[in-house]
Amino acid sequence: MPRKLFCELGPAAYRISLCKVRMLRRMRNLLLCRDKIAHTINCTALPVRVYAHKSLIRRTLGEVDMQLQENKAHNLAIAAPRIHGIIIRPGETFSFWSLVGYCSTRKGYREGLTISSGKAIAGVGGGLCQFTNLVHWLALHSPLDITEHHHHDGVDLFPDFGRQVPFGCGTSIHYNNLDYRLTNNTNQAFQLLAWVSDTHLHGELRCETPLPLRWHIAETESYFSRVNGKLYRVNKIERRTVEARTGNTMQREIIRQSNARVMYDESHIPPDKIR
């Protein structure tokens, strides 16, 4: 039997471990002066729109309580003003948790859906990974460097419901040891705009001058595979870099390969998608 980690010995040990990693993160933020965290907010939009996207807030996710979806909408509405208008200057890094901060009931956050150890549970501030999912999708269509990104690794927790973004483009965050970060290594400033409507979370990435390149993201394959009686979701995601002036493809790269265990009722999967 494998030896348990200290954090697995009980709730008290878990809290001690969590405090430790949060303290270490704060120390790294203070010591790594070269990693300048973006903090300037300017809600006047920069002139060039790089990419825009919106994601549906309330979705049917298997057997998930819809009240958690309502609470997610509430949580996103609290977080959005802390991101809206953030300027990422050359050499600066966007850090989600540095802007949003700790999510507590005192700040108005409610229990929403969170993912822990490959399971969906309720937690205060739950649902904010939809925010970093959106930012990540915008970033993939830009020259910004993704310097910290954690996947919901190894599991497919929810059936598709109006999916617009390929499976595998999601993010996992947990204050503050699992952050989502982008670094601007270009020679111009970028800006994130984010807001919540009645139905969607909206986002735009903008910059100062037109970019010479465009980026296209697509699945190159997608299917479900049964192995030893267990079902897995398999896909590959390709990022294609295109010259804006000519439309010529400059580069192709596989940015993600998924082989995730399906954790929901197979009846939600079209039979022709299973190999």
Secondary structure, 3 states (H helix, E strand, C coil): CCCCCHHHCCHHHHHHHHHHHHHHHHHHHHHCCCCEECCCECCCCCCEEEEEEEEECCCCCCCCCHHHHHHHHHHHHHHHHHHCCEEECCCEEEEHHHHHCCCCHHHCCCEEEEEECCEEEEEECCCCHHHHHHHHHHHHCCCCEEEECCCCCCEECCCCCCCCCCCCCCCCCECCCECCEEECCCCCCEEEEEEECCCEEEEEEEECCCCCEEEEEEEEEEEEEEECCEEEEEEEEEEEEEECCCCCEEEEEEEEEEEEEECCCHHHCCHHHEC
